[in-house]
Amino acid sequence: MSLRRRLILSLLTILVLFAINVGTHFWGSFARSESMVAYRQAVEASQLTTELEQLLEDQRQQILVLATLRETTEDRLGDEEKSREQADLAAIRQRIENLGAVSRDVTQQQYERLLTAADRLLVNWQSFYERYNDPAYDADVEDAGDYLTTSQRLKELEQRQAFIAVQRANVIDRTILLTDRITVVGFITSIFLTATLGLLLVRYTNASLKRLKRGTERIGAGDLGYRIDDIEDEGELGDLAEAFNTMADKLRIAIEDEQQAKREADEANAAKSIFLANVSHELRTPLNAIIGYSEMLHDELGDAGAVDRDSHRADLDKIALSGRQLLALIDDILDLSKIETGKMELHCQDFRPEEVIRQVCDGLAPLVREKKNRLHLDLAEELPQLHSDATKFRQVLVNLLSNASKFTEDGDITVRARPAEAPYALAVAVVDTGIGMNRAQQARVFEAFVQAEPDTSAAYGGTGLGLAICRDFCELMGGRMSVTSAPGQGSTFTVELPADPGSARAGA
């Protein structure tokens, strides 16, 4: 059982006991309240009975006196006196009704008998007052039957109310005694169970926390393979142990990732060192040519003989070619810097891809023929129009065709263009029969500052930036670049582009 369930069960047990104690307390309070109500009703009933007896007795004496005066004198009863006497009768009736209000079901029979007798008596008395001045009225008020009957019924009701009050008082006293005992027993039981449950929880929690402490000490000491598996809890403590185990796994993975990142950083630093060496070599070559031919021209122009224009023109062509090579290298470095800082932008326009492909092939035909390669152009009859950056598309093709020419000798280079499957619109492949690459080389070929092999730069030249820039350009235009190759069987670089980079990114 989990710690949370143990705590909840203990809390519920304590709450139940507390509720029982509170319930018995309210029960006792209610019983005491009922006792007070019964006492007040008994006192009120006793007072009403006493008042009613006195009023009936006073009214009886008043009527006897008036009856005597009526027989011995000829005095008449005035309207004011009649009103006063009728008000007295109304007061008696009101007292009887008040007595009925404090009566209960168990005294209802006695009250109804009282009410019947009192109504008959009050009707006779009412008739006496109303017909007092009538000489023909024979008042029989000296007959005490109705009065005695009413008094008898009043005493019976009083006795019944006193009996019921005593019984209810005894019941309430027993209830109060019982609730007091239950409260005391519940209080003692609550203390005992609370102490017992607290000791059990402390013992259980202490054992689990010791195991957690031992595990955290082992993990903190570097033993990331240690596992906290001896927690007998399926709830919070078990979850905490699992969290420590997960933390240890994540720390171990993080350390391994850090070590891997360090290795990759070392490799990247080594690659950048190689790149700097290659760049230094690539920069030095055209610069040496520019400086050398410039000095030669300077010396030749200082000679007194005739100027050999053809020789000077050839030297200037070599200087211009070296300058363009130097400019292309600097452009590659600047392009990579813009891509890495996110400042490279697209300048989209509508263009026909087959026109750009033909221009690139025509412009690089002399480069292809330098190594006795044969260039083939394979275009589909209908290619889709693109709304993209034609300059970057041209630069990608130039890099791919230059690479194919560099690593192929006396072979075939084919530029193939076809409509592509959605979400792309155009697929352009540059196929060569050059040296090819294995799987490991293919995995690294698109990385910046990296060439297929460390000695590739020495054998073929280059900085390792061209393919990385081509891939970034393709992704910037919403497309992708892939390669398939085999050692000694050549390579195929495929570029797939959408018709519109904006729609491609929105669809993604």
LUMLUM-299147 format. One record per residue (C-alpha): residue in three letters; x, y, z; residue number from 1. Coordinates in nm, 4 decimals, always signed. Example, Ala and Ser with C-alpha at 12.3 -4.5 7.8 and 13.67 -1.06 7.14 Angstrom:
// residues 2
 res        x        y        z   n
 ALA  +1.2300  -0.4500  +0.7800   1
 SER  +1.3670  -0.1060  +0.7140   2
// end
This chain:
// residues 508
 res        x        y        z   n
 MET  +0.0000  +0.0000  +0.0000   1
 SER  +0.1322  +0.3430  -0.0922   2
 LEU  +0.2189  +0.6094  +0.1629   3
 ARG  -0.0594  +0.8306  +0.0300   4
 ARG  -0.3178  +0.5551  +0.0808   5
 ARG  -0.1870  +0.4858  +0.4296   6
 LEU  -0.2101  +0.8535  +0.5162   7
 ILE  -0.5570  +0.8833  +0.3641   8
 LEU  -0.6779  +0.5731  +0.5499   9
 SER  -0.5352  +0.7028  +0.8767  10
 LEU  -0.6870  +1.0439  +0.8180  11
 LEU  -1.0262  +0.8957  +0.7343  12
 THR  -1.0162  +0.6817  +1.0498  13
 ILE  -0.9353  +0.9831  +1.2629  14
 LEU  -1.2024  +1.1888  +1.0867  15
 VAL  -1.4618  +0.9158  +1.1444  16
 LEU  -1.3789  +0.9069  +1.5139  17
 PHE  -1.3849  +1.2829  +1.5257  18
 ALA  -1.7203  +1.2859  +1.3463  19
 ILE  -1.8567  +1.0345  +1.5992  20
 ASN  -1.7369  +1.2536  +1.8845  21
 VAL  -1.8828  +1.5641  +1.7253  22
 GLY  -2.2069  +1.3787  +1.6498  23
 THR  -2.2434  +1.2552  +2.0049  24
 HIS  -2.1618  +1.6036  +2.1306  25
 PHE  -2.4360  +1.7532  +1.9159  26
 TRP  -2.6654  +1.4694  +2.0142  27
 GLY  -2.6048  +1.5521  +2.3802  28
 SER  -2.6470  +1.9222  +2.3085  29
 PHE  -2.9723  +1.8490  +2.1295  30
 ALA  -3.0880  +1.6371  +2.4219  31
 ARG  -3.0046  +1.9170  +2.6629  32
 SER  -3.1867  +2.1611  +2.4379  33
 GLU  -3.4876  +1.9322  +2.4274  34
 SER  -3.4688  +1.9080  +2.8035  35
 MET  -3.4760  +2.2838  +2.8335  36
 VAL  -3.7642  +2.3073  +2.5860  37
 ALA  -3.9573  +2.0427  +2.7769  38
 TYR  -3.8839  +2.2199  +3.1038  39
 ARG  -3.9977  +2.5545  +2.9618  40
 GLN  -4.3136  +2.3960  +2.8180  41
 ALA  -4.3881  +2.2275  +3.1482  42
 VAL  -4.3389  +2.5552  +3.3337  43
 GLU  -4.5491  +2.7410  +3.0788  44
 ALA  -4.8236  +2.4769  +3.0930  45
 SER  -4.8192  +2.4916  +3.4731  46
 GLN  -4.8455  +2.8691  +3.4687  47
 LEU  -5.1278  +2.8608  +3.2127  48
 THR  -5.3135  +2.5991  +3.4180  49
 THR  -5.2768  +2.8050  +3.7339  50
 GLU  -5.3878  +3.1226  +3.5585  51
 LEU  -5.6787  +2.9408  +3.3947  52
 GLU  -5.7927  +2.7954  +3.7281  53
 GLN  -5.7787  +3.1385  +3.8854  54
 LEU  -5.9640  +3.3030  +3.5936  55
 LEU  -6.2359  +3.0367  +3.6002  56
 GLU  -6.2733  +3.0740  +3.9756  57
 ASP  -6.2873  +3.4546  +3.9531  58
 GLN  -6.5381  +3.4417  +3.6685  59
 ARG  -6.7498  +3.1874  +3.8597  60
 GLN  -6.7615  +3.4158  +4.1651  61
 GLN  -6.8399  +3.7183  +3.9459  62
 ILE  -7.1337  +3.5405  +3.7792  63
 LEU  -7.2716  +3.4194  +4.1179  64
 VAL  -7.2583  +3.7754  +4.2497  65
 LEU  -7.4331  +3.9136  +3.9407  66
 ALA  -7.6984  +3.6393  +3.9567  67
 THR  -7.7726  +3.7310  +4.3192  68
 LEU  -7.7977  +4.1000  +4.2337  69
 ARG  -8.0273  +4.0234  +3.9409  70
 GLU  -8.2663  +3.8324  +4.1651  71
 THR  -8.2684  +4.0827  +4.4538  72
 THR  -8.2538  +4.4117  +4.2666  73
 GLU  -8.3709  +4.5572  +3.9445  74
 ASP  -8.0291  +4.6909  +3.8411  75
 ARG  -7.9360  +4.6390  +3.4821  76
 LEU  -7.5969  +4.5529  +3.3332  77
 GLY  -7.4542  +4.8373  +3.1235  78
 ASP  -7.2902  +4.7967  +2.7840  79
 GLU  -6.9506  +4.8839  +2.9238  80
 GLU  -6.9798  +4.6194  +3.1917  81
 LYS  -7.0962  +4.3679  +2.9321  82
 SER  -6.7963  +4.4437  +2.7127  83
 ARG  -6.5585  +4.4068  +3.0080  84
 GLU  -6.7073  +4.0739  +3.1120  85
 GLN  -6.7029  +3.9436  +2.7543  86
 ALA  -6.3353  +4.0463  +2.7331  87
 ASP  -6.2727  +3.8392  +3.0439  88
 LEU  -6.4396  +3.5396  +2.8784  89
 ALA  -6.2254  +3.5962  +2.5676  90
 ALA  -5.9142  +3.6017  +2.7884  91
 ILE  -6.0201  +3.2669  +2.9368  92
 ARG  -6.0687  +3.1220  +2.5879  93
 GLN  -5.7279  +3.2565  +2.4814  94
 ARG  -5.5645  +3.0902  +2.7796  95
 ILE  -5.7243  +2.7593  +2.6834  96
 GLU  -5.5919  +2.7943  +2.3272  97
 ASN  -5.2434  +2.8769  +2.4590  98
 LEU  -5.2609  +2.5692  +2.6750  99
 GLY  -5.3428  +2.3672  +2.3641 100
 ALA  -5.0389  +2.5120  +2.1879 101
 VAL  -4.8025  +2.3716  +2.4519 102
 SER  -4.9823  +2.0391  +2.4663 103
 ARG  -4.8393  +1.7384  +2.2781 104
 ASP  -4.9887  +1.4445  +2.0997 105
 VAL  -4.9811  +1.2348  +2.4144 106
 THR  -5.1998  +1.4956  +2.5970 107
 GLN  -5.4257  +1.5733  +2.3002 108
 GLN  -5.7133  +1.3610  +2.4302 109
 GLN  -5.7164  +1.5320  +2.7696 110
 TYR  -5.6972  +1.8732  +2.6042 111
 GLU  -5.9899  +1.8004  +2.3714 112
 ARG  -6.2027  +1.6871  +2.6697 113
 LEU  -6.1052  +2.0104  +2.8484 114
 LEU  -6.1890  +2.2131  +2.5395 115
 THR  -6.5349  +2.0545  +2.5079 116
 ALA  -6.6227  +2.1177  +2.8730 117
 ALA  -6.4802  +2.4707  +2.8651 118
 ASP  -6.6762  +2.5580  +2.5460 119
 ARG  -6.9993  +2.4459  +2.7058 120
 LEU  -6.9238  +2.6438  +3.0235 121
 LEU  -6.8161  +2.9582  +2.8364 122
 VAL  -7.1260  +2.9427  +2.6131 123
 ASN  -7.3498  +2.9417  +2.9244 124
 TRP  -7.1610  +3.2302  +3.0768 125
 GLN  -7.1695  +3.4217  +2.7451 126
 SER  -7.5450  +3.3685  +2.7263 127
 PHE  -7.5814  +3.4900  +3.0879 128
 TYR  -7.4148  +3.8211  +3.0094 129
 GLU  -7.5960  +3.8723  +2.6814 130
 ARG  -7.9457  +3.8068  +2.8320 131
 TYR  -7.8784  +3.9508  +3.1756 132
 ASN  -8.1156  +4.2433  +3.1199 133
 ASP  -8.3956  +4.0194  +2.9825 134
 PRO  -8.6584  +3.9735  +3.2628 135
 ALA  -8.7876  +3.6604  +3.0953 136
 TYR  -8.4450  +3.4904  +3.1010 137
 ASP  -8.4166  +3.2239  +3.3688 138
 ALA  -8.0446  +3.2102  +3.4517 139
 ASP  -7.9418  +2.8773  +3.5943 140
 VAL  -7.5863  +2.9769  +3.6803 141
 GLU  -7.5869  +2.8391  +4.0308 142
 ASP  -7.5591  +2.4863  +3.8861 143
 ALA  -7.1853  +2.4091  +3.9219 144
 GLY  -7.1862  +2.1003  +3.6982 145
 ASP  -7.0182  +2.2523  +3.3937 146
 TYR  -6.7767  +2.4435  +3.6099 147
 LEU  -6.6762  +2.1363  +3.8087 148
 THR  -6.6464  +1.9314  +3.4910 149
 THR  -6.4178  +2.1925  +3.3356 150
 SER  -6.2083  +2.2089  +3.6528 151
 GLN  -6.1847  +1.8308  +3.6590 152
 ARG  -6.0704  +1.8172  +3.2930 153
 LEU  -5.8166  +2.0905  +3.3637 154
 LYS  -5.6702  +1.8920  +3.6539 155
 GLU  -5.6565  +1.5763  +3.4389 156
 LEU  -5.4652  +1.7652  +3.1682 157
 GLU  -5.2317  +1.9098  +3.4289 158
 GLN  -5.1610  +1.5670  +3.5767 159
 ARG  -5.1033  +1.4155  +3.2324 160
 GLN  -4.8633  +1.6937  +3.1370 161
 ALA  -4.6726  +1.6517  +3.4636 162
 PHE  -4.6470  +1.2751  +3.4031 163
 ILE  -4.5224  +1.3200  +3.0449 164
 ALA  -4.2755  +1.5861  +3.1567 165
 VAL  -4.1273  +1.3513  +3.4164 166
 GLN  -4.0953  +1.0699  +3.1593 167
 ARG  -3.9330  +1.2949  +2.9004 168
 ALA  -3.6968  +1.4315  +3.1634 169
 ASN  -3.5876  +1.0763  +3.2525 170
 VAL  -3.5326  +0.9870  +2.8847 171
 ILE  -3.3347  +1.3034  +2.8225 172
 ASP  -3.1217  +1.2443  +3.1320 173
 ARG  -3.0381  +0.8935  +3.0115 174
 THR  -2.9546  +1.0286  +2.6641 175
 ILE  -2.7239  +1.2918  +2.8067 176
 LEU  -2.5486  +1.0321  +3.0205 177
 LEU  -2.5066  +0.8015  +2.7179 178
 THR  -2.3685  +1.0761  +2.4944 179
 ASP  -2.1215  +1.1796  +2.7626 180
 ARG  -1.9969  +0.8209  +2.7883 181
 ILE  -1.9703  +0.7861  +2.4100 182
 THR  -1.7796  +1.1139  +2.3897 183
 VAL  -1.5305  +1.0046  +2.6535 184
 VAL  -1.4811  +0.6608  +2.4948 185
 GLY  -1.4476  +0.8124  +2.1466 186
 PHE  -1.1957  +1.0672  +2.2700 187
 ILE  -0.9821  +0.8007  +2.4360 188
 THR  -1.0090  +0.5760  +2.1282 189
 SER  -0.9133  +0.8626  +1.8985 190
 ILE  -0.6022  +0.9328  +2.1019 191
 PHE  -0.5036  +0.5648  +2.1011 192
 LEU  -0.5633  +0.5101  +1.7282 193
 THR  -0.3940  +0.8371  +1.6343 194
 ALA  -0.0852  +0.7440  +1.8345 195
 THR  -0.0824  +0.3890  +1.6909 196
 LEU  -0.1259  +0.5014  +1.3308 197
 GLY  +0.1342  +0.7731  +1.3763 198
 LEU  +0.3919  +0.5235  +1.5083 199
 LEU  +0.3211  +0.2801  +1.2238 200
 LEU  +0.3514  +0.5553  +0.9612 201
 VAL  +0.6728  +0.6864  +1.1149 202
 ARG  +0.8214  +0.3365  +1.1225 203
 TYR  +0.7180  +0.2610  +0.7637 204
 THR  +0.8275  +0.5994  +0.6294 205
 ASN  +1.1569  +0.5948  +0.8174 206
 ALA  +1.2543  +0.2592  +0.6656 207
 SER  +1.1707  +0.3745  +0.3122 208
 LEU  +1.3505  +0.7070  +0.3590 209
 LYS  +1.6634  +0.5258  +0.4797 210
 ARG  +1.6638  +0.3213  +0.1607 211
 LEU  +1.6159  +0.6379  -0.0437 212
 LYS  +1.9014  +0.8057  +0.1441 213
 ARG  +2.1308  +0.5099  +0.0807 214
 GLY  +2.0399  +0.5147  -0.2879 215
 THR  +2.0944  +0.8895  -0.3265 216
 GLU  +2.4326  +0.8593  -0.1542 217
 ARG  +2.5357  +0.5857  -0.3973 218
 ILE  +2.4105  +0.7834  -0.6969 219
 GLY  +2.5683  +1.1033  -0.5647 220
 ALA  +2.8997  +0.9188  -0.5270 221
 GLY  +2.8935  +0.8465  -0.8995 222
 ASP  +2.7462  +0.4961  -0.9007 223
 LEU  +2.4915  +0.5799  -1.1709 224
 GLY  +2.4207  +0.2114  -1.2316 225
 TYR  +2.2783  +0.1671  -0.8781 226
 ARG  +1.9014  +0.1155  -0.8554 227
 ILE  +1.6656  +0.1779  -0.5639 228
 ASP  +1.4466  -0.1305  -0.5954 229
 ASP  +1.3720  -0.2259  -0.2326 230
 ILE  +1.0979  +0.0328  -0.1629 231
 GLU  +0.7788  -0.1456  -0.0547 232
 ASP  +0.5574  +0.1317  -0.1775 233
 GLU  +0.3494  +0.1662  -0.4921 234
 GLY  +0.2773  +0.5343  -0.4413 235
 GLU  +0.4792  +0.8471  -0.3661 236
 LEU  +0.7895  +0.6831  -0.2177 237
 GLY  +0.7950  +0.4292  -0.4993 238
 ASP  +0.7556  +0.7133  -0.7492 239
 LEU  +1.0359  +0.9011  -0.5752 240
 ALA  +1.2618  +0.5964  -0.5991 241
 GLU  +1.1720  +0.5603  -0.9660 242
 ALA  +1.2455  +0.9307  -1.0138 243
 PHE  +1.5921  +0.8823  -0.8616 244
 ASN  +1.6496  +0.5836  -1.0906 245
 THR  +1.5358  +0.7877  -1.3901 246
 MET  +1.7570  +1.0757  -1.2813 247
 ALA  +2.0543  +0.8410  -1.2599 248
 ASP  +1.9798  +0.7122  -1.6113 249
 LYS  +1.9463  +1.0654  -1.7447 250
 LEU  +2.2709  +1.1692  -1.5737 251
 ARG  +2.4474  +0.8686  -1.7219 252
 ILE  +2.3059  +0.9464  -2.0662 253
 ALA  +2.3918  +1.3155  -2.0227 254
 ILE  +2.7509  +1.2267  -1.9308 255
 GLU  +2.7727  +0.9956  -2.2293 256
 ASP  +2.6236  +1.2677  -2.4508 257
 GLU  +2.8704  +1.5173  -2.3094 258
 GLN  +3.1570  +1.2831  -2.3810 259
 GLN  +3.0189  +1.2245  -2.7301 260
 ALA  +2.9778  +1.5991  -2.7777 261
 LYS  +3.3370  +1.6468  -2.6637 262
 ARG  +3.4525  +1.3889  -2.9135 263
 GLU  +3.2463  +1.5557  -3.1860 264
 ALA  +3.3805  +1.8968  -3.0839 265
 ASP  +3.7340  +1.7607  -3.1029 266
 GLU  +3.6552  +1.6152  -3.4446 267
 ALA  +3.4998  +1.9479  -3.5499 268
 ASN  +3.8077  +2.1350  -3.4303 269
 ALA  +4.0263  +1.8932  -3.6188 270
 ALA  +3.8054  +1.9354  -3.9273 271
 LYS  +3.8264  +2.3124  -3.8959 272
 SER  +4.2015  +2.2890  -3.8580 273
 ILE  +4.2142  +2.0840  -4.1765 274
 PHE  +3.9765  +2.3333  -4.3357 275
 LEU  +4.2013  +2.6237  -4.2392 276
 ALA  +4.4983  +2.4395  -4.3834 277
 ASN  +4.3050  +2.3715  -4.7030 278
 VAL  +4.1818  +2.7300  -4.7219 279
 SER  +4.5351  +2.8545  -4.6668 280
 HIS  +4.6519  +2.6325  -4.9509 281
 GLU  +4.3589  +2.7304  -5.1752 282
 LEU  +4.4177  +3.1004  -5.1034 283
 ARG  +4.7933  +3.0751  -5.1459 284
 THR  +4.7725  +2.9088  -5.4864 285
 PRO  +4.5826  +3.1853  -5.6711 286
 LEU  +4.7620  +3.4562  -5.4732 287
 ASN  +5.1032  +3.3137  -5.5671 288
 ALA  +4.9920  +3.3036  -5.9285 289
 ILE  +4.8653  +3.6610  -5.9144 290
 ILE  +5.1804  +3.7882  -5.7433 291
 GLY  +5.4157  +3.5841  -5.9640 292
 TYR  +5.2650  +3.6845  -6.2951 293
 SER  +5.2286  +4.0460  -6.1790 294
 GLU  +5.6020  +4.0583  -6.0954 295
 MET  +5.6865  +3.8971  -6.4280 296
 LEU  +5.4798  +4.1574  -6.6131 297
 HIS  +5.6451  +4.4334  -6.4126 298
 ASP  +5.9929  +4.3081  -6.4965 299
 GLU  +5.9127  +4.2550  -6.8617 300
 LEU  +5.7671  +4.6048  -6.8954 301
 GLY  +6.0924  +4.7418  -6.7518 302
 ASP  +6.2994  +4.5805  -7.0255 303
 ALA  +6.4098  +4.7980  -7.3153 304
 GLY  +6.3055  +4.5484  -7.5807 305
 ALA  +5.9715  +4.5219  -7.7613 306
 VAL  +5.6610  +4.4129  -7.5669 307
 ASP  +5.5306  +4.0620  -7.6394 308
 ARG  +5.1594  +4.1319  -7.6343 309
 ASP  +5.0518  +3.7702  -7.6733 310
 SER  +5.2661  +3.6618  -7.3786 311
 HIS  +5.1404  +3.9492  -7.1670 312
 ARG  +4.7793  +3.8701  -7.2591 313
 ALA  +4.8283  +3.5051  -7.1564 314
 ASP  +4.9797  +3.6153  -6.8236 315
 LEU  +4.6919  +3.8565  -6.7615 316
 ASP  +4.4406  +3.5754  -6.8375 317
 LYS  +4.6127  +3.3620  -6.5754 318
 ILE  +4.5964  +3.6501  -6.3257 319
 ALA  +4.2247  +3.7008  -6.3979 320
 LEU  +4.1567  +3.3249  -6.3634 321
 SER  +4.3391  +3.3135  -6.0291 322
 GLY  +4.1430  +3.6189  -5.9145 323
 ARG  +3.8140  +3.4515  -6.0031 324
 GLN  +3.9213  +3.1365  -5.8160 325
 LEU  +4.0089  +3.3507  -5.5150 326
 LEU  +3.6762  +3.5352  -5.5399 327
 ALA  +3.4802  +3.2070  -5.5646 328
 LEU  +3.6541  +3.0761  -5.2521 329
 ILE  +3.5760  +3.3942  -5.0587 330
 ASP  +3.2153  +3.3814  -5.1826 331
 ASP  +3.1818  +3.0239  -5.0499 332
 ILE  +3.3112  +3.1287  -4.7090 333
 LEU  +3.0753  +3.4279  -4.7003 334
 ASP  +2.7787  +3.2139  -4.8098 335
 LEU  +2.8448  +2.9614  -4.5328 336
 SER  +2.8734  +3.2419  -4.2767 337
 LYS  +2.5401  +3.3896  -4.3884 338
 ILE  +2.3709  +3.0492  -4.3728 339
 GLU  +2.4989  +2.9766  -4.0219 340
 THR  +2.3900  +3.3192  -3.8944 341
 GLY  +2.0489  +3.2958  -4.0656 342
 LYS  +2.1071  +3.6014  -4.2837 343
 MET  +2.0877  +3.4229  -4.6176 344
 GLU  +1.7798  +3.5374  -4.8081 345
 LEU  +1.5983  +3.4173  -5.1165 346
 HIS  +1.5335  +3.6383  -5.4175 347
 CYS  +1.2519  +3.4521  -5.5885 348
 GLN  +1.1480  +3.4963  -5.9490 349
 ASP  +0.9790  +3.2888  -6.2169 350
 PHE  +1.2218  +3.0991  -6.4418 351
 ARG  +1.2465  +2.7914  -6.6601 352
 PRO  +1.4849  +2.5404  -6.5020 353
 GLU  +1.5896  +2.3888  -6.8370 354
 GLU  +1.7305  +2.7259  -6.9466 355
 VAL  +1.9451  +2.7549  -6.6330 356
 ILE  +2.0629  +2.3938  -6.6727 357
 ARG  +2.1690  +2.4506  -7.0332 358
 GLN  +2.3533  +2.7718  -6.9385 359
 VAL  +2.5447  +2.5968  -6.6608 360
 CYS  +2.6366  +2.3028  -6.8848 361
 ASP  +2.7546  +2.5348  -7.1628 362
 GLY  +2.9609  +2.7427  -6.9214 363
 LEU  +3.1343  +2.4409  -6.7609 364
 ALA  +3.1856  +2.2410  -7.0809 365
 PRO  +3.5563  +2.3461  -7.1022 366
 LEU  +3.6108  +2.2349  -6.7381 367
 VAL  +3.4523  +1.8976  -6.8148 368
 ARG  +3.6740  +1.8471  -7.1226 369
 GLU  +3.9949  +1.9224  -6.9286 370
 LYS  +3.9916  +1.5657  -6.7894 371
 LYS  +3.8605  +1.4127  -7.1124 372
 ASN  +3.5101  +1.3705  -6.9683 373
 ARG  +3.1958  +1.3610  -7.1788 374
 LEU  +2.8953  +1.5706  -7.0748 375
 HIS  +2.5436  +1.4436  -7.1484 376
 LEU  +2.2239  +1.6455  -7.1011 377
 ASP  +1.9024  +1.4495  -7.0406 378
 LEU  +1.6001  +1.6776  -6.9970 379
 ALA  +1.2338  +1.5789  -6.9942 380
 GLU  +1.0175  +1.7264  -7.2653 381
 GLU  +0.8139  +1.9342  -7.0190 382
 LEU  +0.9646  +2.0667  -6.6960 383
 PRO  +0.7600  +2.2750  -6.4484 384
 GLN  +0.8240  +2.6441  -6.4110 385
 LEU  +0.9778  +2.7406  -6.0751 386
 HIS  +0.9216  +3.0473  -5.8596 387
 SER  +1.2450  +3.0406  -5.6624 388
 ASP  +1.5973  +3.1821  -5.6445 389
 ALA  +1.7484  +3.1205  -5.9875 390
 THR  +2.0954  +3.2361  -5.8768 391
 LYS  +2.1159  +2.9816  -5.5954 392
 PHE  +1.9738  +2.7123  -5.8213 393
 ARG  +2.2504  +2.7937  -6.0728 394
 GLN  +2.5141  +2.7913  -5.7960 395
 VAL  +2.4010  +2.4469  -5.6797 396
 LEU  +2.4298  +2.3078  -6.0331 397
 VAL  +2.7701  +2.4704  -6.0832 398
 ASN  +2.9046  +2.3142  -5.7613 399
 LEU  +2.7659  +1.9705  -5.8422 400
 LEU  +2.8956  +1.9741  -6.1991 401
 SER  +3.2357  +2.1081  -6.0862 402
 ASN  +3.2616  +1.8293  -5.8253 403
 ALA  +3.1674  +1.5676  -6.0841 404
 SER  +3.4373  +1.7028  -6.3176 405
 LYS  +3.6933  +1.7122  -6.0357 406
 PHE  +3.6495  +1.3487  -5.9277 407
 THR  +3.5957  +1.1973  -6.2752 408
 GLU  +3.8616  +1.1367  -6.5380 409
 ASP  +3.7914  +1.0115  -6.8914 410
 GLY  +3.4358  +0.9291  -6.7923 411
 ASP  +3.0774  +1.0323  -6.8442 412
 ILE  +2.8894  +1.3069  -6.6624 413
 THR  +2.5119  +1.3261  -6.7088 414
 VAL  +2.2774  +1.6040  -6.6007 415
 ARG  +1.9233  +1.4644  -6.5813 416
 ALA  +1.6052  +1.6674  -6.5059 417
 ARG  +1.2575  +1.5236  -6.4494 418
 PRO  +0.9275  +1.6339  -6.2876 419
 ALA  +0.9283  +1.5132  -5.9249 420
 GLU  +0.6647  +1.3571  -5.7028 421
 ALA  +0.4734  +1.5756  -5.4554 422
 PRO  +0.5506  +1.7766  -5.2544 423
 TYR  +0.8366  +1.8535  -5.4927 424
 ALA  +0.8053  +1.9731  -5.8516 425
 LEU  +1.1510  +1.9223  -6.0062 426
 ALA  +1.4268  +1.6610  -5.9635 427
 VAL  +1.7723  +1.7307  -6.1074 428
 ALA  +2.0432  +1.4627  -6.0854 429
 VAL  +2.4136  +1.4966  -6.1649 430
 VAL  +2.5529  +1.1492  -6.2410 431
 ASP  +2.9246  +1.0767  -6.2822 432
 THR  +3.1411  +0.7686  -6.3284 433
 GLY  +3.4172  +0.8930  -6.0990 434
 ILE  +3.5844  +0.7520  -5.7886 435
 GLY  +3.2603  +0.7127  -5.5873 436
 MET  +3.2196  +0.6926  -5.2091 437
 ASN  +3.1442  +0.4314  -4.9422 438
 ARG  +2.8605  +0.4641  -4.6861 439
 ALA  +3.0743  +0.6320  -4.4206 440
 GLN  +3.1958  +0.8902  -4.6706 441
 GLN  +2.8395  +0.9529  -4.7910 442
 ALA  +2.7305  +1.0177  -4.4295 443
 ARG  +2.9883  +1.2981  -4.3953 444
 VAL  +2.9880  +1.4444  -4.7429 445
 PHE  +2.7363  +1.7217  -4.6663 446
 GLU  +2.9116  +1.8396  -4.3488 447
 ALA  +3.0882  +2.1749  -4.3583 448
 PHE  +3.4711  +2.1737  -4.3503 449
 VAL  +3.4685  +1.7976  -4.4228 450
 GLN  +3.5716  +1.6054  -4.7322 451
 ALA  +3.5232  +1.2362  -4.7979 452
 GLU  +3.8793  +1.1558  -4.6866 453
 PRO  +4.1503  +1.3734  -4.5267 454
 ASP  +4.3784  +1.3230  -4.8237 455
 THR  +4.1085  +1.4246  -5.0742 456
 SER  +4.2061  +1.7913  -5.0509 457
 ALA  +4.5674  +1.7095  -5.1214 458
 ALA  +4.4800  +1.4967  -5.4212 459
 TYR  +4.1929  +1.6959  -5.5716 460
 GLY  +4.1943  +2.0340  -5.3956 461
 GLY  +3.8963  +2.2122  -5.2453 462
 THR  +3.7873  +2.3241  -4.8991 463
 GLY  +3.4906  +2.0953  -4.8291 464
 LEU  +3.2371  +2.3774  -4.8368 465
 GLY  +3.0709  +2.3278  -5.1732 466
 LEU  +2.8343  +2.0391  -5.0960 467
 ALA  +2.7450  +2.1804  -4.7517 468
 ILE  +2.6455  +2.5077  -4.9173 469
 CYS  +2.4497  +2.3227  -5.1861 470
 ARG  +2.2528  +2.1289  -4.9268 471
 ASP  +2.1774  +2.4450  -4.7266 472
 PHE  +2.0663  +2.6256  -5.0415 473
 CYS  +1.8321  +2.3400  -5.1306 474
 GLU  +1.6787  +2.3385  -4.7831 475
 LEU  +1.6464  +2.7180  -4.7940 476
 MET  +1.4495  +2.6810  -5.1190 477
 GLY  +1.2197  +2.4214  -4.9548 478
 GLY  +1.3871  +2.1209  -5.1159 479
 ARG  +1.6385  +1.8502  -5.0314 480
 MET  +1.9581  +1.6940  -5.1623 481
 SER  +2.0576  +1.3276  -5.1529 482
 VAL  +2.3445  +1.1123  -5.2769 483
 THR  +2.3842  +0.7521  -5.3878 484
 SER  +2.7289  +0.6183  -5.4576 485
 ALA  +2.9586  +0.3181  -5.4550 486
 PRO  +3.3398  +0.3085  -5.4544 487
 GLY  +3.4717  +0.2968  -5.8110 488
 GLN  +3.1218  +0.3218  -5.9610 489
 GLY  +3.0635  +0.6938  -5.9499 490
 SER  +2.8117  +0.9093  -5.7637 491
 THR  +2.4649  +1.0505  -5.8209 492
 PHE  +2.3693  +1.3757  -5.6492 493
 THR  +1.9931  +1.4488  -5.6679 494
 VAL  +1.8308  +1.7854  -5.6006 495
 GLU  +1.4516  +1.8004  -5.5442 496
 LEU  +1.2848  +2.1413  -5.5330 497
 PRO  +0.9237  +2.2635  -5.4928 498
 ALA  +0.7656  +2.5012  -5.7400 499
 ASP  +0.7463  +2.7712  -5.4670 500
 PRO  +0.9490  +2.7742  -5.1396 501
 GLY  +0.6765  +2.9757  -4.9618 502
 SER  +0.4000  +2.7245  -5.0366 503
 ALA  +0.6277  +2.4373  -4.9446 504
 ARG  +0.6994  +2.5832  -4.5992 505
 ALA  +0.3281  +2.6611  -4.5453 506
 GLY  +0.2352  +2.3021  -4.6360 507
 ALA  +0.4951  +2.1686  -4.3937 508
// end
